[in-house]
Amino acid sequence: MSRVLACIAVDHDLRLVLVAALVCAIAAGAAFGAHVRLHRAHGVTRWVWAGVTALVAGSGTWATHFIAMLAYEPSLPIGYAALETAMSLVIAVVGMGAGFALPALVRTRAAAAAGGALVGLSVTAMHFVGIAGVRAAARLEWDYAYVAAAVAIAMAGSTTAFLLRVRRSHRATWRAPALVLALTIVGLHFTAMAAVTLSPDPTIVTPEDLVSRTTLLSASIALAALVMAIAGGLAGMERASQRSTLISLRHALDAVPSGLAFFDGAGRLTTWNRTFADLTSACGADLVRGLSHRDLLEAAARTGWFEEVAGDLPSDLFAWNATHGLRFRIPDGRWLKHEVHRTEDGGAVTALTDISAEKARVRALAAARDEAEAASRAKTAFLANISHEIRTPLNGVLGVAEVLSQAGLTSRQAELVDVIRSSAGHLDTLLSDVLDLAKVEAGVVELRPEPTDIGALVASVRLLFARQAEEKGVALNVEVSDDAAGWALGDQTRLRQVLSNLVSNAVKFTDEGEVVVAVLRSGDDLEFSVRDTGPGFDAERKAALFARFGQGDDSHTRRHGGAGLGLAICQQYVALMGGGLDVQSVPGEGAEFRFRLTLPPTCPPVATPASGEPRPEDGLRVLIVDDNPVNRQVLGMILDAVGVEHASAENGQEGVEAATTGAYDLVLMDIQMPVMDGLEATRRIRAWEIQTSRPRMPIIIVSANCLQEHVDAGVAAGADGHLSKPVSVPQLVGALERHAPLRLVA
């Protein structure tokens, strides 16, 4: 180390050394700045930025080297061979360009390390080829220990710089890789210079066509100026990008349907969107920067904004540290919702939303719901009551008929009793159908899945109608595949009722031929079909089959009875079990009713499906999971503004599917969503990561539920952070910078 310092202090002009170091730092910073855009570019633009990066890095490093060589003051005149000097520039541009391009094309830590090593190797080669071009009346003698040290510094330093570039996610710390690379280049140069000694030898004759120090100085200045011009251009582009980002954010804020206003830590208004200005114009307050939060609310109160409030008026309404939500009606009749959300810097975001339409919809829905529930309750109560009133005497009729049938009746008397029993049975079936349909429509039917022997169930249904089919001369056959005949998990009662209704209709309408009940398995699904060789029906008749009280034959001459509720009930039950009932028929050729249900076998257990291989990371990708389309749009706008690729899902279930099948680096998860809420979705993603040994993906809750209990619930579910709606731009960007695995660049 002392030898290196002595070389700098004794053998070099320190002023030029400082200039070389400054050029090196600017070149390294500009190179990494261009490298950022190389990462984000696509197509032809990517190659343009690759060329810019190569030119800046190579030219800047070459200029650094030769400015430092100009600072070198040996005791004898020296010159530079044109070929070696030019070759050193080519090596620097091509080699460093390739090193910077590699981690942009292959985005892994290994590629970053390889790119850094290639840059270090290129700088080393550039240096020693440049030294090889030195011409003087002296011999170059090398201390190979210092040569090895110089090479080690170049390789280790440049690799470290590129690994830092991969690790860094905070915008302000991207300069660290540039600083490390600049120190590496300077350290390599002066360590290598300490390794060389010029021993005068008068027998050596220097050529006359050497590159003079003046020419070399001009070339170095030109390249340094080029690097600084590019660096200035990049800085200008950065400022333009920031201005564009601010404009995009302003447009995004104005697109939010809620009025948003931002206050600093002292409660002074800093900015607001168009909707907030429109809503507050009714209270006569002039929105200006610096207006206090308290003055704004007091102006609203003076115009009667808070005279009609949904709930209790908070005692701390005007307090700056209050974070309550308030719903109130303003004098023009509109209902507004006012919310205050604290920010990390001590300020707050105020959200003002016109909820008049929502209130009207809620009232209308509540009235319609109450009316429908009342009607449904009245209908169900009526049907239950009338069923009770009819079944009571009907029970007497059936009981007496049963007694009479055992009383040794004459054939004529027995025939009459059979008529009574048959008629009463039909009436009982009709009452049951009406009540079942009422229960389904009222939503009070609950499925009770239980282990069900499919083969035995189908056989019992066949046995129930076998005698009736035999009396008509119709064959009643069962075709159950071997893999479908075992045990399955399903609602045995509802399944039996559906099959019984379908078989009953098939036997009833078939006068000759056969009725076939078939069951096939496909994975976890069972497909049931009941086909017959009856009269069939046309498309027009098919449309009316599943209507309540619809008939396969509604003519005055029809031969088959029934109220027309059986198929309607079958359709409702099949839908309730997650399937759909369909029918195909050709007049004169019979009909086939078919439905498919998910009834997984209980034994053997269902094999766990194999998970797919993860896709390689393709840069920072964010998944937005929110049921509100406007929220998805706003978050997407903000992410677009900072150059982050994103996709969206509308509920927790879709979010789980997307997160487990796509390649995402971070998830923004809402809590309250239909189908599946965000907490359950988070738990499922974490479980999937454990089961498949995947790395933990950051999940940030973005929700209007901002109480501590909601935050705690998110942490318990596995979330890494919590942002409260409305989300400020610094909050969202800060969260991405903290949690994203790749560096975010605006």
SVG drawing of the C-alpha trace seen along z (x, -y; Angstrom):
<svg xmlns="http://www.w3.org/2000/svg" viewBox="-116 -31 139 93">
<polyline fill="none" stroke="black" stroke-width="0.4" points="0.0,0.0 2.8,-2.4 4.4,-1.8 1.1,-2.6 0.7,-5.9 4.3,-6.8 3.8,-6.2 0.8,-8.6 2.5,-11.2 5.9,-11.2 5.5,-10.1 2.2,-11.8 0.8,-15.3 -1.9,-15.2 -4.0,-17.8 -4.4,-15.5 -4.9,-12.5 -7.9,-14.3 -9.2,-15.1 -8.9,-11.4 -10.7,-10.3 -13.5,-12.8 -13.9,-11.7 -13.9,-8.1 -16.7,-8.8 -18.8,-10.6 -18.3,-7.8 -19.2,-5.1 -22.4,-7.0 -23.4,-7.7 -22.7,-4.0 -25.0,-2.7 -27.6,-5.4 -27.7,-4.1 -27.7,-0.6 -30.9,-1.3 -32.6,-2.2 -31.0,0.8 -32.8,2.9 -36.2,1.3 -35.9,1.1 -37.2,3.6 -36.6,4.4 -34.3,2.0 -34.3,-0.5 -32.6,2.0 -29.6,2.3 -29.4,-1.5 -29.0,-1.7 -26.6,1.1 -24.4,-0.9 -24.7,-4.0 -23.7,-2.1 -20.7,-0.6 -19.6,-4.0 -19.9,-5.7 -18.3,-3.0 -15.5,-2.2 -14.7,-5.8 -14.8,-7.1 -12.5,-4.3 -10.1,-4.9 -10.1,-8.6 -9.5,-8.0 -6.5,-5.8 -4.8,-8.1 -5.4,-11.3 -3.7,-9.4 -0.9,-8.4 -0.6,-12.1 -0.2,-12.8 2.6,-10.2 6.0,-12.1 8.9,-9.8 12.4,-11.2 12.6,-10.6 10.4,-11.5 7.8,-8.9 5.4,-8.4 2.5,-6.1 2.2,-3.6 -0.9,-4.4 -2.0,-0.7 -1.8,0.3 -3.5,-2.9 -6.4,-2.4 -6.7,1.3 -7.0,0.4 -10.0,-1.9 -11.7,0.8 -11.1,3.4 -12.6,1.0 -15.7,0.2 -16.5,3.7 -15.6,5.6 -17.3,3.3 -20.3,3.0 -20.7,6.8 -20.2,6.9 -23.0,4.3 -25.3,6.0 -25.1,9.5 -27.1,8.9 -29.7,6.9 -30.3,9.8 -30.1,12.6 -31.5,11.2 -30.0,13.4 -27.3,12.9 -25.0,15.3 -25.3,13.2 -24.7,10.0 -21.5,11.6 -20.4,12.7 -21.0,9.3 -19.0,7.7 -16.1,10.1 -16.2,9.4 -16.0,5.6 -13.1,6.2 -11.3,8.3 -11.9,5.7 -10.6,2.8 -7.5,4.9 -6.9,5.8 -7.4,2.1 -4.8,1.0 -2.1,3.4 -2.5,3.1 -2.3,-0.7 0.9,-0.3 2.2,2.0 1.9,-1.0 4.3,-3.1 7.5,-3.9 10.6,-5.3 14.4,-4.8 13.9,-2.4 13.0,1.1 9.7,1.9 10.3,4.1 7.3,5.6 6.7,6.6 4.3,9.5 3.0,9.4 1.6,6.0 0.3,7.1 -1.6,9.9 -2.9,7.5 -4.1,5.1 -6.0,7.9 -7.6,9.1 -8.7,5.5 -10.3,5.2 -12.1,8.5 -13.3,8.3 -14.3,4.6 -16.3,4.8 -18.1,8.0 -19.0,6.4 -20.3,3.3 -22.6,5.4 -23.9,7.5 -24.7,4.2 -26.6,3.1 -28.8,6.2 -29.3,5.9 -30.1,2.2 -33.8,1.4 -33.8,-2.2 -33.5,-4.9 -30.9,-7.0 -28.5,-4.1 -27.9,-3.3 -24.9,-5.5 -23.1,-2.9 -22.3,-0.6 -21.0,-3.5 -18.7,-4.6 -17.4,-1.0 -16.6,-0.7 -14.9,-4.1 -12.7,-3.2 -12.0,0.2 -10.8,-1.4 -8.6,-4.0 -7.3,-1.3 -6.4,1.0 -4.6,-1.8 -2.4,-3.0 -1.6,0.5 -0.6,1.5 1.5,-1.7 3.3,-0.8 4.1,2.6 6.1,1.1 9.5,-0.4 11.2,-2.3 14.9,-1.5 16.7,-3.8 18.5,-2.1 20.3,-4.4 20.4,-1.6 16.7,-1.7 15.6,-4.0 12.0,-5.3 10.1,-5.6 9.2,-9.0 5.5,-8.3 4.4,-8.0 1.2,-9.6 2.3,-12.8 1.2,-13.8 -0.6,-16.7 -2.6,-14.4 -3.3,-12.0 -4.5,-14.9 -6.8,-16.1 -8.3,-12.6 -8.8,-12.2 -10.4,-15.6 -12.7,-14.8 -13.8,-11.5 -14.2,-13.0 -16.4,-15.8 -18.4,-13.1 -19.0,-11.2 -20.0,-14.4 -22.4,-15.3 -24.0,-11.9 -24.1,-12.1 -25.8,-15.5 -28.3,-14.2 -29.1,-11.3 -29.7,-13.7 -31.9,-15.8 -33.9,-12.7 -34.2,-11.8 -35.7,-15.2 -38.0,-14.9 -39.1,-11.5 -39.8,-12.8 -41.9,-15.6 -43.8,-13.1 -44.3,-10.9 -45.7,-13.9 -48.1,-14.7 -49.2,-11.1 -49.8,-11.0 -51.8,-14.2 -54.0,-12.5 -54.3,-9.4 -55.4,-11.4 -57.9,-13.3 -59.3,-10.0 -60.1,-8.9 -63.9,-9.2 -63.3,-10.3 -62.0,-13.7 -58.5,-13.5 -56.6,-16.2 -53.1,-16.0 -52.0,-17.8 -48.6,-18.2 -47.6,-17.4 -48.9,-20.8 -52.3,-20.2 -51.8,-22.6 -53.2,-21.8 -50.5,-20.9 -52.4,-19.4 -55.8,-18.1 -57.5,-16.6 -60.3,-17.9 -63.1,-15.9 -62.1,-17.4 -62.3,-20.9 -65.7,-20.2 -67.2,-18.8 -65.8,-21.5 -67.0,-24.3 -70.4,-23.9 -69.1,-25.1 -67.6,-28.3 -64.0,-27.5 -61.3,-28.7 -58.8,-25.9 -55.3,-27.4 -52.0,-25.9 -51.5,-26.4 -55.2,-26.3 -55.5,-24.5 -57.5,-21.3 -59.4,-22.9 -60.3,-26.1 -61.6,-23.9 -63.9,-21.9 -65.1,-25.0 -66.0,-26.6 -68.0,-23.5 -69.7,-23.5 -70.8,-27.1 -72.6,-26.2 -74.5,-23.4 -72.5,-20.4 -72.7,-18.5 -76.3,-19.1 -77.5,-15.7 -74.9,-13.0 -75.2,-9.2 -74.4,-8.2 -72.9,-10.3 -71.0,-13.5 -67.5,-13.0 -66.4,-15.3 -63.0,-15.7 -64.3,-16.6 -61.9,-19.5 -58.9,-17.9 -56.0,-17.5 -55.0,-14.1 -58.5,-12.6 -58.8,-9.7 -62.5,-9.0 -64.8,-8.5 -68.0,-10.5 -71.1,-10.3 -73.3,-13.4 -75.8,-15.1 -75.0,-18.6 -77.6,-21.3 -78.1,-20.5 -79.2,-17.0 -76.1,-15.0 -74.6,-12.5 -70.8,-12.7 -68.3,-10.4 -65.3,-12.1 -62.3,-10.1 -58.8,-11.1 -55.9,-8.7 -52.5,-9.5 -49.3,-9.2 -45.9,-8.1 -44.4,-11.7 -47.0,-13.0 -49.3,-14.4 -52.7,-13.1 -54.8,-12.2 -58.4,-13.4 -60.9,-11.5 -64.3,-13.0 -66.7,-10.8 -70.2,-11.5 -72.2,-8.5 -75.6,-9.8 -76.1,-7.1 -74.8,-4.5 -77.2,-5.6 -80.1,-5.5 -79.1,-2.1 -78.8,-0.8 -82.2,-2.1 -83.7,-0.6 -81.9,2.7 -82.9,2.8 -86.5,2.1 -86.5,4.7 -84.7,7.2 -87.2,6.6 -90.1,6.9 -88.7,10.1 -87.8,11.6 -91.3,10.8 -92.9,12.3 -90.7,15.4 -91.4,15.8 -95.1,15.4 -95.0,17.8 -93.1,20.4 -95.3,20.0 -98.4,20.3 -97.1,23.4 -96.0,25.0 -99.4,24.1 -101.4,25.4 -99.3,28.5 -100.0,29.2 -103.7,28.5 -103.8,30.9 -101.5,33.6 -103.6,33.9 -106.7,35.2 -104.7,36.9 -103.0,38.9 -106.4,40.1 -107.4,41.0 -104.2,43.0 -104.4,44.7 -108.0,45.8 -107.1,47.1 -104.3,49.1 -106.6,50.7 -109.2,51.4 -106.7,53.1 -106.0,55.7 -109.7,56.3 -110.4,59.2 -112.1,57.0 -113.7,58.2 -111.8,57.6 -114.0,54.6 -113.5,53.1 -109.8,53.7 -109.7,51.9 -111.4,48.9 -109.1,48.8 -106.1,48.9 -107.5,45.9 -107.7,44.1 -104.1,45.0 -102.8,44.0 -104.5,40.7 -103.4,39.9 -99.9,40.8 -99.9,38.5 -101.2,35.7 -98.5,36.3 -95.8,36.2 -97.3,32.9 -97.2,31.3 -93.6,32.5 -92.6,31.0 -94.2,27.7 -92.5,27.4 -89.1,28.5 -89.3,25.8 -90.3,23.2 -87.3,24.1 -84.9,23.9 -86.2,20.5 -86.1,19.3 -82.4,20.4 -83.0,22.5 -81.8,25.8 -78.4,26.8 -76.3,29.5 -75.0,32.2 -72.1,34.0 -71.4,37.5 -69.8,40.7 -72.2,42.2 -72.0,45.6 -72.8,44.5 -73.4,48.0 -75.8,48.9 -77.6,45.6 -78.3,46.2 -79.4,49.7 -81.8,48.6 -83.4,46.1 -83.7,48.9 -85.4,51.1 -87.9,48.4 -89.2,48.2 -88.5,51.8 -92.0,53.1 -93.6,50.1 -91.3,50.7 -92.0,54.4 -95.7,53.8 -95.3,51.6 -93.0,54.1 -90.1,51.6 -86.6,52.7 -85.0,50.7 -81.2,51.1 -78.2,49.7 -74.8,48.9 -72.3,47.8 -68.6,47.9 -66.2,49.6 -64.4,46.4 -67.8,44.7 -69.3,47.5 -67.3,46.8 -67.7,44.3 -67.9,40.6 -68.5,37.5 -71.9,35.9 -75.4,35.1 -77.0,38.6 -80.5,37.4 -80.6,34.7 -78.8,37.0 -81.3,39.8 -84.2,37.3 -82.9,36.0 -82.3,39.5 -85.7,40.7 -87.5,37.8 -85.7,38.4 -86.2,42.2 -89.9,41.7 -90.5,39.5 -88.6,41.8 -90.6,44.8 -93.8,42.9 -93.4,41.6 -91.9,44.8 -94.3,47.4 -91.8,49.7 -88.1,50.2 -85.9,49.3 -84.8,46.8 -81.1,46.7 -79.4,45.1 -75.7,44.5 -72.9,43.2 -69.3,42.4 -66.4,40.9 -63.9,38.3 -61.5,37.3 -63.4,35.9 -66.5,35.5 -69.4,38.0 -71.6,37.7 -75.1,39.1 -77.5,39.7 -81.0,41.1 -82.1,42.0 -85.3,43.5 -86.9,44.7 -90.1,42.7 -91.8,40.2 -89.2,37.5 -90.0,33.8 -89.0,30.9 -87.0,27.8 -90.0,25.7 -91.2,28.2 -87.7,28.5 -87.7,24.7 -90.8,25.2 -89.7,28.4 -87.7,26.9 -90.3,24.1 -92.3,24.6 -95.5,26.4 -94.2,27.0 -95.4,30.2 -93.9,32.5 -97.5,32.8 -100.0,30.0 -102.7,31.0 -106.2,31.9 -105.6,35.4 -102.3,36.0 -102.2,39.5 -99.6,38.8 -100.3,36.8 -98.1,34.6 -97.9,31.0 -94.8,30.2 -92.6,29.5 -90.2,32.5 -87.8,31.2 -87.8,27.7 -86.8,29.2 -84.2,31.4 -82.7,28.4 -82.5,26.4 -80.9,29.2 -78.3,30.0 -77.4,26.3 -77.2,26.2 -74.7,29.1 -72.6,27.2 -73.8,28.7 -76.2,28.1 -79.1,30.3 -79.4,30.5 -81.5,32.7 -81.2,33.8 -84.2,35.3 -85.4,36.1 -89.2,36.5 -90.0,40.2 -86.6,41.4 -86.6,40.7 -84.8,38.3 -81.6,38.2 -81.2,36.1 -77.6,35.5 -75.9,33.7 -72.3,33.5 -71.3,33.1 -68.0,32.8 -68.2,35.8 -64.6,36.7 -64.0,40.3 -63.4,40.8 -61.3,43.9 -58.7,44.0 -57.8,40.4 -57.4,38.0 -53.7,37.6 -52.3,34.2 -51.7,32.6 -48.2,31.8 -47.2,28.1 -45.6,26.6 -42.1,25.4 -41.7,21.7 -41.0,19.4 -37.8,17.4 -38.1,13.9 -38.6,11.3 -38.1,8.1 -40.3,6.5 -43.9,7.7 -46.8,6.7 -50.1,8.5 -53.0,6.2 -55.9,8.1 -59.0,5.8 -62.7,6.2 -63.1,2.5 -62.2,1.7 -61.4,-2.0 -58.9,-1.0 -57.3,1.4 -57.1,-1.3 -55.5,-3.9 -52.9,-1.5 -52.1,-0.4 -51.6,-4.1 -49.2,-4.7 -47.3,-1.5 -47.1,-2.5 -45.8,-5.8 -42.8,-4.3 -42.2,-1.7 -43.5,1.4 -45.2,4.2 -48.5,5.3 -51.5,7.5 -54.8,7.7 -57.3,10.1 -60.9,9.2 -61.2,11.4 -59.1,13.5 -59.7,16.7 -58.5,15.3 -55.6,13.7 -54.5,17.1 -54.7,18.7 -52.7,15.9 -50.0,15.8 -49.5,19.6 -49.4,19.9 -47.7,16.6 -44.3,15.1 -44.9,12.1 -42.5,10.4 -45.0,8.7 -48.8,8.8 -51.0,5.8 -54.0,7.4 -57.3,6.0 -59.1,7.4 -62.9,7.3 -63.7,9.0 -66.4,11.4 -65.7,15.1 -62.6,15.0 -61.3,12.3 -57.8,11.1 -56.8,12.6 -57.8,16.1 -56.1,15.6 -52.9,14.5 -53.0,17.7 -53.4,19.9 -50.5,18.3 -48.3,18.8 -49.4,22.4 -48.6,22.9 -45.1,21.5 -44.4,23.9 -45.8,26.9 -43.8,26.1 -40.7,24.8 -41.0,21.5 -39.3,18.3 -41.5,16.0 -43.2,13.4 -43.9,10.0 -47.7,9.4 -48.8,5.9 -52.4,5.4 -54.0,2.4 -57.4,1.8 -59.8,-0.8 -59.7,1.4 -57.0,-0.5 -57.6,0.2 -54.9,2.1 -57.0,5.2 -57.0,5.2 -53.2,4.8 -52.8,7.6 -55.1,9.8 -53.0,9.2 -49.8,10.0 -51.3,13.1 -52.4,14.2 -48.8,13.8 -48.8,10.2 -45.5,8.3 -47.0,4.8 -50.3,2.8 -51.3,-0.3 -54.6,-2.1 -56.8,-3.5 -56.5,-6.0 -52.9,-5.3 -50.5,-8.1 -47.9,-7.8 -44.9,-8.0 -46.5,-5.2 -46.9,-2.9 -43.5,-3.6 -41.9,-3.3 -43.6,0.0 -42.4,1.3 -38.8,0.1 -38.9,1.9 -40.3,5.2 -39.6,5.7 -36.8,8.2 -35.5,6.1 -34.6,2.4 -37.4,0.0 -36.4,-2.7 -38.7,-5.7"/>
</svg>
